[in-house]
Amino acid sequence: MSTLTLLGFIVYLSINTNRLPFVSDMFNNINTILKTNEENKILKSNFERYEELVATKQLLVQENKVLTEIIKTTETFKKQGYNLIQGTVISRSMTNKEDSLIISKGQKEGIKKNMIVLSTDGVIGKVVEVDTDSSEVQLLSGSDARVNTVAVTLKENNTVFGTIRGYDQEEKVFSLSNINGKVEIGSTVITSGLGGIYPAGLELGKITSAKYSPNEVSSTYFVKPSADFHSITEVIIILNKSKT
């Protein structure tokens, strides 16, 4: 029954029953209900707007934090003689988000294949394809171990060398093998510069555990990455290193 039909019925009832005080009370109750309903709609709209503002503020705070860290990281590497450019992640691999991502810098900005890509926490991969305005980055967390082989050493002892070969996407760790010396749990793994792709000194992660074998030389260590491969939104690309 519509509001107008209901009101008409009430008027008819009042005329035929002489119960005007009762009907007057009903009208007042209806007006109160309608007014309350309208106020509720306004409150709901204001609350939804407030939630949107809170979410927007949180997003802006997070973006500001990421950009601040990007600036700090960029300045650190510039002091080491690197020429860098910052890029934004615009998409990720549709089949496996840990394999690759697309960034907002390409040939126009001087990006080339095999350039190294960093997050604020460490090295994350290298450029494998370049278009005019964008590039594809193969992540070290990808499923292709042949692409993700990195020669490394230890920050605490640069006479120890090994190879990062593969990433366990369930355990979220790198495999470190071919070690030529003693390794301590908790050691920081960095690129050694051998192999000609990754420059020396880029942080990869920390050794968290080991799988020992009868032949100690072939023991495998597991490295927790410094970078969070799931939450990368901004990157830094190493263009080159200035000659000194």
N, C-alpha and C positions, 0 to 999 in steps of 0.2 A: 504494500500500500504506500503511495507517495505521500510526501509531507502535506501537499495541498488537499488530497483526499482525506487525510486524517483530520486536518483542520476543519474541513467542511462537515465531517461527521460530528465533530465536537460541537460546532455551532448548531447543527440540527438537534443534537442531544440537549443542548442548553435551552433551546426554545421550547422543546416539547416536554421537558421535565422540570422547568423552572429551577434548575440547580446552578444558577449563575456563579455563586461563590466557589462551588466545586470546580466549575469550568474555568473560572479565572485562575484558580490554583494550578490547574492543568496547563494553562497557557504559560504561566510563570515557570513551571517546571520544564516545559518544552523549550522556552527561551533560554533557560539556564543550561540545558543540555546542549542546545545548538551553539551557545556562546562558548561553553567548555570545549566542545568538539573543535571549534575554530581555534581556540587558544592552544589546544593540543597539537593541531596541525602546524601552527606557528612555532611552537616549542620544538617539535620534531624537525622542522626545517632548519631552525637555528642550531640544533644539536648536530645534525648531519653536516652543516656548514663548518661547525667547530671541529668535528672529526677530520674533515678535509684539510682545514688549516693546520691542525696538529700533524697530520701525515706529511703535508708539504714542508712544514718546518723541519721535521725529522729527516726528510730526504735532503733538504738543503744543508743541514748540519753535516750529514754523512758525506755529501759531495764536497763540501768545504774541507772536511778532514782529509779526504783522499787527495784533493788538489794540493793541499798544504804539504802532504807527505811526498807527492810527486815533485814539488818545487825543491824540497829539502834534498831528496835523492838526486835530482838533476844537478843541483849545486855541488853535491859531494863528488859526483863523477866528473863534473867539469874541472874541479880542482885537480883531478887525476889526469887531465889532458884529453878527455873524451869530448867529441862533438855529438850532441844529442838532439832529438826532437821528440816531443810528446804527442801521443795519439790516443784516440778513444776507441774502445771496442764497440763495433756496430752490429755484430752478429757472431754466432758460434756454430760449430759443426752441428748439422741436423741429426746425424747418426750417433755421434758420441761427443758430448760437450767437452770432454777432456782431450780430444784429439787436436783441434785447431780452432782458431778464431779469426775474424776479419776486423782489421783496424782501419781507421779513417785517414791514413796517410799512404801515398803511393808514389808513382814516378814523378809527379809534379813537385814533390817535396824531396826528391833525391833518394827515395827508398830503392834498395836493390836486393836481389836474392842473397841469402845467407847472412844478412845483417842480424845482429843479436838483439833480442827484445827482453826488456826487464819489467818487473813490477817494482813497487817500492820495497819489497822484501827480498828480491833476488832475481836471478835469471829465470826466464820462463820458457824460452824457445828461440826460434829463428824464423826469418822470413823465407817462405818457399815459393810464393807466387806474388807478382806485382802487377797491378793495373794502374790506370792513370790516377785515380783518386783513392784507391784502397789497396790493401795488401793482405795476404793470408799468412798467418803465423802458425807454424807447426809447434805445438806445445811439447815440452819434455814429459808431460803426463800422458802423451798419446800412446796408442796401442802398437805402433811400429817401432820396435826396439832398434832396428837398423838405422833409422833416422835419428833416434834419440840417444846415440852413443856419445859420451862426453869424457874426455881425458881430465882427470881431477887430481888434486893433492889435498893436504890438510892444512888448515890455517895455522894450527899449532906446530906443525912439522912438515915443512915443504920439501923434505927429502923422501917422503912417502908418496908413492904414486899409485893410481888405480884407474878403474874405468866404471863410470855409471852406464849401465846397460839395461834399460827397461824400467817400467814403472808398474807396480801392482795396483790396479785401479780399485781393488776391494780394500786392501790394507792401507792404501795411500802412502806408499813408500817407494823410493828408488832402490835398485839393487846395485851394490858396489862390489866389484870383484877385481881379480888380477892385481892384488895388493903386493907390493914389494917389501913391506916392512910391518912393524908392530902398529896396531891401531887401537886407540882407546875409545870406549863408548862415551859419547858426549862430544867427540871431536867435531869441529866444523869443516864441512867439505866445500872446497872452492875449485873453480876451474884452474887447470895448470897452465893453459896456454899452448899445450902440445896439440898437434893436429891441424892447427891453422884456422879453425873456425871460431872457437870461443876464446876471447882474450883471457889472460890470467887474472885471477883475483876476484872473480864473480862468485858470490855466495850461492850455493845450491841447497844446503840444509845441514842437519846434524845427525850423526850416527846414533841410532837408538837401540839396536840389537844386532846379533850376529848368528849365523848358522855355521857352526864349525864342522870341519871334515877331518878325517885322519891326516890328510895332507894339509898342513896349516896354510900353505901358500894359496890354496884354492878356496879358502874360506870366503863366504859371502856375508857382507854386512848390509844392513838396511838403514836407509837414510830418510828421515822425515823432511820433506821440502820446506824451505823457508817461506815460499810463496803458496798462497791458497789459490789453486787453479780454478776453483769454482766461482770465486767472487771478484775476478779481475774485471774492472771497468775502464781503467786508464793504464796506459803502458808508456814505456820509454824505449825508443829505438836508438841504438848506437850507430851513428853514421860513419864515424871513423875516430882514430886517435891522432891528436896533433903530434907532429914531429918535434922532438926536443933536441 
